Structures are given as structure tokens and as C-alpha cells.
Amino acid sequence: MKLLLAEDERELSRALAAVLKLQGYELDPAYDGEEAYRLAHSNAYDVMIFDIMMPKKDGITLLRELRAEGNHTPVLLLTAKAEIENRVEGLDSGADDYLTKPFAMKELLARIRSLTRRSSESYNPSRIQMGSVTLDTENLELKSETSVRLGSKEAELLEFFMQNPEKEIATEDLLKHVWREDEEKDPEIVWVYVSYLRKKLQWVGADLRIEGEHGGSFKLVQAGK
Amino acid sequence: MVKLTDMEDEKTSIYGEYDPYLQKVLDTLTGKILKYYNRIRKEEGLDLIEHFSARIKSDESMREKCVRKGLPVNEHSALKELTDSVGIRLISGFIDDVYRNVEEIRKIPDIRVVKEKDYIRHAKDNGYRSYHMIVALKTPFPDVDGNNPGEYFAEIQLRTIAMDSWAALEHKLKYKKNIGNTKLIVAELKRCADEMASTDMSMQTIRDLIFENEGREFGLRSTEGYNETASGRG
């Protein structure tokens, strides 16, 4: 599981990073809103944690921009103020949850677990579109010139790619995201499923393709773009 | 009393004097297909056809089709306007094999491809998938247009086992088109077709992965190792 932490207080950031890493999460820290925006653009995350008060770009603006661009990664807001207005604005801007500072580490961890648990279920739209392709995540239907029904893991993998277009995603990260509950996960499964998706995208006449090689990073791109 | 001759007349085949040639057309085409099939099997170890069937459209259904299409019921309609008096169906294991068959048929001497329809890449709305070819075969006997040597049409349908199985089962359901839940049934049958197509693509991918990685490190390893693992776990 990969997290983005946008928090300008370096000490708090370091403390959170240490605990989260200990819990087995990978973490990219950002110290201002613009850096967080850049990272969110080039990497695929399972959860993003944004502080609201940040230099260069505040957490709510950052969140609004990402949501407007179709980024549906679950976001947890950290608010310094316990004001109701502040929380309402955050949630209305597309945040999935919030936590008021000061908070207990235990609670933050529980909220992250809760967000990753439902990341691929109720928190996302049931239809995702990119190029000529529509993925209906409820009915697992992949459609372009013609349609096919995907298996659930295939649909999850494609959904993750479509939510993170044009981003290099490592085999290891795909494995952790899609096969998170599988105990004996063999990284080889990622290559097999990427191969399935490539074949199916090609057969439905999609203008999307997955770039990358066996064992490396993969990137979903739109042809002619 | 003279009516008897009329009745006799009606009993003669719609294909008229060309009726006996149709079996020859069918045999010749089948022979040409088997020829490349055997060659490729020997040379490349590829089994492009799982099974095939061939038929001459019955007198009755040909007459019925002429009427349905608003054509005069005669041998010209049956042999020149309609192109499926001779029909061959080739069933393959994998999708790529279907397309390889299409390529090989295009290369057969004495055959002219008149029309091709790819209902695999562009499945019909109900989910039906198949590759259709209309071919014209040059023959050493006359045809209904007075050509000698003549030319006869045949329709070749190519598809995978899964596509064929869907088509056969859908046909057997013969659901009434006017009952209330038609829409649901049609949608569900299409879902089945799309799921089976998906499985076809997965099987093709697995075959590709095994091929590409023969001799290289891959989770499924060689075909042999894969079988061992499969049976070991089963």
C-alpha cells in the first residue's frame, strides 16, 4: 500500500512516516501543496493524506483540482481547526474522511485501513471512461467497439490503471493494490493479468494500451495522444 | 388429372439440374481446407481445426429463404442470388486459429473471396460471434449462368469452440420473442456471450505466454511443468 502524505510540519511528517512505515506502508512525503500535486500526478497511491493549511497550495484547493481531473484516490484530510465549516468544505470538495488535529495515531491508522478496505468499492463511480473505452465496474463490462466481461481481478486492475492514467506503476504496487488480501501472492500474476488486459483491450478495439515489460513498471496510455 | 405432372415438378429440387454438382462443390472445398490443415499440422504442429461440419442447404429451407427474401423461387435465386447453398463451419480451439484459417482460405487456389464479415471484432448486438466468408469456387462443370467452367458460392463460418457453444445453446433456448422479460433474457444471453469471449481471450493469452516463454523463466514455466502443477494441486 502506497500513501502520499502532504504535511508541511516536518516533525509531524517524520513522526507519521516512521509509524506508517513500521505498519508496512510505503510513503511519499510532500511538504507543500504543489509538491503534493506533482507527486499525485506521477504516482499511483492507495490513500492520500492532506493537511489543509499548507504553503503554496492549501489542501482543499489541491483536493478540488485532483478530483476535477478525475483522480478518485481516497483522501483523508487533516484539519487543524475543529470548525464545522472547515470539515464540511473538505468533505464537499471530495474528501473521503477527515481527522482533527491533534489526533491519536491509532485512529489515523484505523481510518487509513477503512479507506483502503473500500477503495475499490463504494467510493468510486461505477463507470470510468478513457479514450474509446468504458469500464463498468459494477457489471465488470469492458466496452469499446465491442464488449467483453472481465473477471473481478482484471476489472480491478484496469480500474486502477484508468484511475492513474499515464503513470508508471511498479509490478509490486499493482500486486499490493489488486491482490491485497491474497496471502500467497506471486508477482508473476501481475504479468499474466496485464497480458489478459492487453489482449482484451486489443480485441474490443480500444485506443488504450498498457506499456511496460515483464516484471517492471506498467503505464496505461491512450494511443495517438 | 394433368395436375400430377405439376406436383412432380414441385418435388424436383430448387437447384434443378445443378443439384448433383453441389455435393462436388462441398467435397472439393472440404478437400482444399483439409489439405492446408494437414500441411500446417505437419509443418508447424498447429491444430487449426477442432472439428468441422458441412451441409447443403435443404430444398425446403432454400425455398423458404427465397420467399423470405422476396426472390423468385428458382435455381438462379438459390445458386446466384443467395450464397449459402453450400455451407461449411470450421470450429477452432483458439481465436488466433480462427484468423489463421481465414488467412489460409484466402490463399486457396481456385477460390475467390466475395465477402467477409468479422462478427468477432464486431459482435452482433445479441452477442453472436463468428467470422463469415462468402467464397466462389471455380469448378470443372457448368453453372446456372451458363458459364462452363462454372462458379459456385459457399459460405464458410469460422469460430471458436466457445463461440460455437454459445450459438448452439442460444439457438436451443428458442425463447418467445414477445414475452414480458425478453429484454432481460436478451441482455443475460449477451452477458454470457461476452463472458465466453473473455475466456477465449484469456486462453489465447495463456497460450501466447507459454509460447513466448518456452525456455524462459515464467510462472507457468513450460507446458509440461504447467500440467504437473495443475494435476498436483487438483
Contacts between the chains, C-beta under 8 A, distances in Angstrom:
chain1	res1	chain2	res2	distance
A	139	B	191	7.8
A	141	B	194	7.0
A	145	B	121	6.8
A	145	B	122	6.2
A	146	B	121	6.4
A	146	B	122	5.7
A	146	B	123	4.7
A	147	B	123	7.6
A	147	B	194	5.4
A	148	B	194	5.0
A	148	B	195	7.7
A	148	B	197	5.1
A	148	B	198	4.3
A	148	B	201	6.8
A	149	B	191	6.2
A	149	B	194	4.4
A	149	B	195	4.4
A	149	B	198	5.3
A	150	B	198	6.2
A	151	B	198	7.3
A	151	B	202	7.8
A	186	B	219	6.1
A	188	B	218	7.1
A	188	B	219	3.2
A	189	B	219	7.3
A	191	B	209	8.0
A	191	B	219	7.5
A	192	B	205	7.6
A	192	B	206	7.7
A	192	B	209	6.7
A	192	B	219	6.9
A	192	B	220	7.9
A	195	B	205	4.8
A	195	B	208	7.2
A	195	B	209	5.9
A	196	B	201	7.1
A	196	B	202	5.4
A	196	B	205	5.1
A	198	B	205	7.8
A	199	B	201	4.9
A	199	B	202	7.7
A	199	B	204	6.3
A	199	B	205	4.6
A	199	B	208	7.7
A	200	B	198	6.6
A	200	B	201	5.2
A	203	B	95	7.7
A	203	B	121	7.0
A	203	B	197	7.7
A	203	B	201	5.6
A	205	B	121	6.4
